[in-house]
Amino acid sequence: MRTEQLEYIAAVTRLGSLRRAAEELHLSQPALSETVRNLERELGVDLLERKRSGARMSAEGRELLPHIINVLDAVDRLRGAAGEQHRISRMVRVGTVNAATVPLLIPTVREFRAAHPLTQVEVVGAQQTEIHRALSEGGLDLGLVNHLYGDDLPADFKTTELLRGRPVVCLRPDSPLAALDAVSAADLLDGREALIAMRSGYVMHRYLHRLLEGRGPALSYTTDGAEMGKLMVAEGLGATVLPDFSVIGDPLERCGAITHRPLTDDTTRVLLMLRRRRAESVPRAAHDLHEAFVRRAAELGGRLSGRP
């Protein structure tokens, strides 16, 4: 067994495709495929499920993945101890539903990179179901997802609560709704503002559907993720409903392009959760990034708790 065989299988798992892994590793696809098959024959296990749509880790491969990562981390530590200055940097992949990208994710990544200058961080925007699947298959190390208080927690992941907030209406300061101290469901439906909703599959789509009892205004838009929603609000296309921790501290809010108002008589709580796959061991870089998220969230949560 060779170290590069383990690095190859980790690349295929992360990228979900033999072709993409071969391109990243600068190998021919047949050569990569044969190397992986040799490892599978040596271990006596089919590590990958190969389909026309791509390759993903098999159930047996997922069980072995923590051990593969452990070996690669041990090799990295050995190289570092030997003083190798030009070793290949490892990568940490984070999936996010874009609910707190600017106020939380960006400062956390900046702090992490200062302490780990050789480790790459890849941020992947996706829906919650896609993030969960990628965490299970080893394609992501960490996942940031929204969670409505009271919903069941998935048992397959280790979950850490980072932020606890409330849904608010995100709008422009010159919006007719901005003159209100609080916005009701009826206000969102009366046509004064177009409504920008998250696409089906996002927690805030489910929340808004429940809030409005399945109704919708005459003019509405649908988008993927909070960041595009906030940009559409800033450009005057309408208002959207987001967790307050997604709006407070955002550059668009700080420069006065967007603001927010509470919802009338609504006690719903939205939680921002950090999830990772349950495993006996976690790569050191992923562990350190996880801790950086926790520290940054504690700072941000303190500011949110002091909001008016």
C-alpha positions as a printed NumPy array, in Angstrom:
array([[  0.   ,   0.   ,   0.   ],
       [  1.325,   3.446,  -0.971],
       [  0.455,   6.816,   0.498],
       [ -0.507,   8.205,  -2.89 ],
       [ -3.169,   5.508,  -3.224],
       [ -4.843,   6.882,  -0.109],
       [ -4.452,  10.453,  -1.372],
       [ -6.081,   9.423,  -4.66 ],
       [ -9.084,   7.817,  -2.973],
       [ -9.488,  10.896,  -0.759],
       [ -9.47 ,  13.116,  -3.877],
       [-12.078,  10.977,  -5.643],
       [-14.289,  11.083,  -2.546],
       [-13.928,  14.85 ,  -2.172],
       [-14.588,  15.651,  -5.815],
       [-17.178,  12.917,  -6.455],
       [-15.702,  12.006,  -9.836],
       [-12.767,  10.007, -11.136],
       [-12.466,  12.459, -14.023],
       [-12.274,  15.566, -11.809],
       [ -9.876,  13.842,  -9.427],
       [ -7.634,  12.836, -12.332],
       [ -7.593,  16.425, -13.579],
       [ -6.671,  17.79 , -10.144],
       [ -3.972,  15.148,  -9.643],
       [ -2.637,  15.558, -13.208],
       [ -3.139,  11.872, -13.976],
       [ -4.926,  10.081, -16.763],
       [ -8.317,   8.758, -15.729],
       [ -7.427,   5.13 , -16.593],
       [ -4.248,   5.364, -14.495],
       [ -6.168,   6.769, -11.527],
       [ -8.915,   4.174, -11.877],
       [ -6.401,   1.333, -11.967],
       [ -4.57 ,   2.676,  -8.892],
       [ -7.834,   2.803,  -6.94 ],
       [ -8.784,  -0.692,  -8.072],
       [ -5.383,  -2.004,  -6.968],
       [ -6.01 ,  -0.552,  -3.51 ],
       [ -9.48 ,  -2.097,  -3.423],
       [ -8.048,  -5.499,  -4.36 ],
       [ -5.391,  -5.187,  -1.674],
       [ -7.941,  -4.276,   0.996],
       [-10.576,  -6.674,  -0.278],
       [-13.192,  -3.907,  -0.198],
       [-14.984,  -1.895,  -2.892],
       [-14.241,   1.624,  -1.683],
       [-16.213,   3.372,  -4.437],
       [-19.614,   3.009,  -6.023],
       [-19.081,   3.786,  -9.694],
       [-22.052,   5.172, -11.618],
       [-22.445,   7.04 , -14.869],
       [-23.138,  10.209, -12.866],
       [-19.844,   9.872, -10.965],
       [-18.102,   7.984,  -8.192],
       [-18.996,   8.16 ,  -4.543],
       [-17.787,   6.402,  -1.419],
       [-19.432,   3.05 ,  -0.745],
       [-20.823,   2.155,   2.698],
       [-17.666,   0.103,   3.348],
       [-15.519,   2.996,   2.154],
       [-17.235,   5.417,   4.521],
       [-16.355,   3.134,   7.411],
       [-12.703,   3.156,   6.357],
       [-12.524,   6.872,   5.517],
       [-11.56 ,   8.047,   9.062],
       [ -8.651,   5.585,   9.021],
       [ -7.524,   6.808,   5.596],
       [ -7.634,  10.403,   6.856],
       [ -5.696,   9.389,   9.963],
       [ -2.925,   7.892,   7.837],
       [ -2.716,  10.991,   5.629],
       [ -2.631,  13.26 ,   8.672],
       [  0.139,  11.13 ,  10.196],
       [  2.137,  11.424,   6.969],
       [  1.637,  15.199,   7.039],
       [  2.896,  15.36 ,  10.611],
       [  5.902,  13.222,   9.69 ],
       [  6.729,  15.496,   6.767],
       [  6.379,  18.552,   8.956],
       [  8.63 ,  17.061,  11.639],
       [ 11.223,  16.277,   8.986],
       [ 11.272,  19.953,   8.02 ],
       [  9.823,  19.551,   4.537],
       [  9.053,  23.097,   3.451],
       [  7.191,  22.414,   0.234],
       [  4.786,  19.676,   1.119],
       [  1.369,  19.661,  -0.526],
       [ -1.163,  21.549,   1.586],
       [ -4.239,  19.746,   2.802],
       [ -7.698,  21.201,   2.163],
       [-10.683,  21.725,   4.45 ],
       [-14.07 ,  21.9  ,   2.721],
       [-16.99 ,  23.745,   4.308],
       [-20.549,  23.583,   3.039],
       [-22.852,  26.491,   3.853],
       [-26.449,  27.452,   3.208],
       [-25.208,  31.065,   3.071],
       [-27.178,  32.089,   6.15 ],
       [-24.258,  33.74 ,   7.92 ],
       [-21.564,  33.91 ,   5.283],
       [-20.349,  37.442,   5.858],
       [-20.803,  38.016,   9.614],
       [-19.516,  34.572,  10.647],
       [-17.852,  32.59 ,   7.885],
       [-15.499,  35.181,   6.422],
       [-13.898,  36.306,   9.74 ],
       [-13.588,  32.666,  10.842],
       [-11.802,  31.636,   7.658],
       [ -9.518,  34.675,   7.955],
       [ -8.562,  33.676,  11.52 ],
       [ -8.013,  30.052,  10.514],
       [ -5.816,  30.911,   7.516],
       [ -3.629,  33.132,   9.7  ],
       [ -2.903,  30.115,  11.916],
       [ -2.782,  27.556,   9.039],
       [ -1.215,  29.367,   6.058],
       [ -0.548,  26.115,   4.156],
       [ -4.072,  24.726,   4.474],
       [ -6.561,  25.587,   1.773],
       [-10.191,  26.288,   2.674],
       [-12.88 ,  25.624,   0.087],
       [-16.355,  27.068,   0.735],
       [-19.239,  25.338,  -1.055],
       [-22.732,  26.855,  -1.183],
       [-25.478,  24.231,  -1.195],
       [-28.852,  23.298,   0.217],
       [-29.052,  21.514,   3.534],
       [-29.811,  18.079,   2.049],
       [-26.799,  18.379,  -0.262],
       [-24.564,  19.383,   2.65 ],
       [-25.733,  16.417,   4.711],
       [-25.076,  14.015,   1.852],
       [-21.591,  15.409,   1.241],
       [-20.764,  15.195,   4.956],
       [-21.859,  11.554,   5.014],
       [-19.784,  10.694,   1.944],
       [-16.668,  12.565,   3.053],
       [-16.922,  15.281,   0.415],
       [-17.23 ,  17.979,   3.1  ],
       [-15.501,  18.307,   6.449],
       [-17.932,  20.785,   8.031],
       [-21.4  ,  22.069,   7.245],
       [-23.209,  25.269,   8.274],
       [-26.988,  24.786,   8.221],
       [-30.088,  26.516,   9.546],
       [-32.379,  24.72 ,  11.975],
       [-35.803,  25.705,  13.268],
       [-36.011,  25.296,  17.03 ],
       [-38.008,  22.18 ,  17.873],
       [-37.109,  20.227,  14.731],
       [-35.413,  16.865,  15.23 ],
       [-31.627,  16.726,  14.942],
       [-30.135,  14.181,  12.509],
       [-28.415,  11.373,  14.404],
       [-25.672,  10.835,  11.809],
       [-23.8  ,  14.048,  12.635],
       [-22.129,  15.763,  15.539],
       [-23.989,  19.07 ,  15.822],
       [-22.819,  22.252,  17.565],
       [-25.155,  25.222,  17.985],
       [-23.351,  28.395,  16.921],
       [-25.994,  31.123,  16.853],
       [-29.583,  31.498,  17.996],
       [-31.684,  34.178,  16.337],
       [-35.13 ,  35.09 ,  15.103],
       [-36.626,  35.592,  11.657],
       [-36.748,  39.227,  10.539],
       [-37.874,  41.087,   7.446],
       [-34.863,  42.334,   5.485],
       [-35.688,  45.457,   3.453],
       [-34.328,  48.721,   2.148],
       [-34.437,  51.743,   4.489],
       [-36.727,  53.538,   1.996],
       [-39.175,  50.616,   1.808],
       [-42.789,  51.395,   2.833],
       [-42.512,  48.579,   5.371],
       [-39.49 ,  50.259,   6.999],
       [-41.853,  52.833,   8.514],
       [-43.357,  50.05 ,  10.665],
       [-41.981,  49.032,  14.064],
       [-42.809,  45.392,  13.225],
       [-44.07 ,  43.662,  10.089],
       [-47.006,  41.236,  10.063],
       [-47.826,  38.432,   7.651],
       [-50.609,  40.638,   6.288],
       [-48.068,  43.402,   5.577],
       [-45.991,  40.965,   3.513],
       [-49.07 ,  40.022,   1.473],
       [-50.64 ,  43.445,   0.867],
       [-48.594,  44.303,  -2.23 ],
       [-46.591,  47.243,  -0.919],
       [-43.416,  45.21 ,  -1.463],
       [-42.574,  42.271,  -3.68 ],
       [-41.494,  39.259,  -1.649],
       [-38.14 ,  37.574,  -2.258],
       [-38.393,  33.993,  -1.008],
       [-35.782,  31.271,  -0.684],
       [-36.181,  28.354,  -3.052],
       [-37.796,  25.133,  -1.853],
       [-35.288,  23.072,   0.115],
       [-34.147,  25.916,   2.38 ],
       [-35.321,  26.126,   5.986],
       [-36.398,  29.751,   5.49 ],
       [-38.61 ,  28.698,   2.564],
       [-40.412,  26.267,   4.888],
       [-40.67 ,  28.912,   7.605],
       [-42.115,  31.557,   5.259],
       [-44.618,  29.081,   3.795],
       [-45.796,  28.337,   7.345],
       [-45.888,  32.03 ,   8.314],
       [-48.007,  32.989,   5.296],
       [-50.129,  29.83 ,   5.517],
       [-49.264,  28.908,   1.945],
       [-50.301,  32.254,   0.515],
       [-48.132,  34.621,  -1.489],
       [-48.242,  38.248,  -2.702],
       [-49.063,  39.12 ,  -6.294],
       [-45.388,  39.826,  -7.057],
       [-42.65 ,  37.597,  -5.736],
       [-39.229,  36.246,  -6.597],
       [-37.43 ,  33.054,  -5.672],
       [-33.686,  32.783,  -5.163],
       [-30.948,  30.511,  -3.875],
       [-29.462,  31.569,  -0.557],
       [-29.492,  34.591,   1.708],
       [-26.611,  36.401,   0.014],
       [-28.428,  36.773,  -3.313],
       [-31.614,  37.64 ,  -1.426],
       [-29.877,  40.518,   0.363],
       [-28.408,  41.799,  -2.901],
       [-31.873,  41.784,  -4.494],
       [-33.248,  43.714,  -1.513],
       [-30.43 ,  46.277,  -1.778],
       [-31.27 ,  46.755,  -5.47 ],
       [-34.888,  47.548,  -4.619],
       [-36.541,  44.383,  -5.904],
       [-38.431,  43.676,  -2.685],
       [-38.143,  42.357,   0.857],
       [-37.104,  38.954,   2.158],
       [-37.304,  37.016,   5.43 ],
       [-34.022,  35.821,   6.936],
       [-32.539,  35.003,  10.333],
       [-31.392,  38.191,  12.068],
       [-27.837,  36.84 ,  12.344],
       [-27.7  ,  36.798,   8.541],
       [-28.499,  40.518,   8.339],
       [-26.912,  42.135,  11.407],
       [-23.277,  42.952,  10.656],
       [-23.566,  42.277,   6.927],
       [-21.636,  44.858,   4.861],
       [-24.875,  45.853,   3.128],
       [-26.434,  46.567,   6.526],
       [-23.361,  48.407,   7.785],
       [-23.365,  50.746,   4.779],
       [-27.113,  51.395,   5.047],
       [-28.225,  49.562,   1.894],
       [-30.458,  47.163,   3.855],
       [-32.092,  47.132,   7.276],
       [-34.48 ,  44.821,   9.122],
       [-37.698,  44.768,  11.134],
       [-39.028,  42.102,  13.511],
       [-42.086,  40.044,  12.658],
       [-45.265,  40.721,  14.62 ],
       [-46.201,  38.171,  17.285],
       [-43.688,  35.572,  16.137],
       [-41.594,  33.673,  18.653],
       [-39.865,  31.304,  16.238],
       [-36.168,  30.754,  16.845],
       [-33.712,  29.938,  14.082],
       [-30.459,  28.212,  14.996],
       [-27.264,  28.184,  12.995],
       [-25.699,  24.759,  13.403],
       [-22.213,  23.482,  12.604],
       [-22.236,  19.811,  11.631],
       [-19.61 ,  17.205,  10.921],
       [-19.679,  13.472,  10.364],
       [-19.5  ,  11.332,  13.486],
       [-16.107,   9.655,  13.472],
       [-13.613,   8.316,  15.944],
       [-11.074,  10.868,  14.77 ],
       [-11.215,  14.187,  12.941],
       [ -8.462,  15.715,  10.765],
       [ -6.531,  18.286,  12.756],
       [ -7.274,  21.103,  10.303],
       [-11.017,  20.372,  10.395],
       [-10.911,  20.278,  14.203],
       [ -9.115,  23.637,  14.363],
       [-11.545,  25.252,  11.911],
       [-14.451,  23.872,  13.952],
       [-13.024,  25.514,  17.081],
       [-12.492,  28.784,  15.206],
       [-16.204,  28.778,  14.264],
       [-17.179,  28.241,  17.885],
       [-14.98 ,  31.138,  19.087],
       [-16.214,  33.536,  16.418],
       [-19.854,  32.564,  17.022],
       [-19.472,  33.301,  20.746],
       [-18.237,  36.809,  19.9  ],
       [-20.958,  37.399,  17.323],
       [-23.663,  35.97 ,  19.578],
       [-22.681,  38.404,  22.313],
       [-23.255,  41.321,  19.949],
       [-26.563,  39.905,  18.759],
       [-27.81 ,  39.455,  22.327],
       [-27.213,  43.167,  22.91 ],
       [-29.276,  44.26 ,  19.899],
       [-32.242,  46.578,  20.458]])
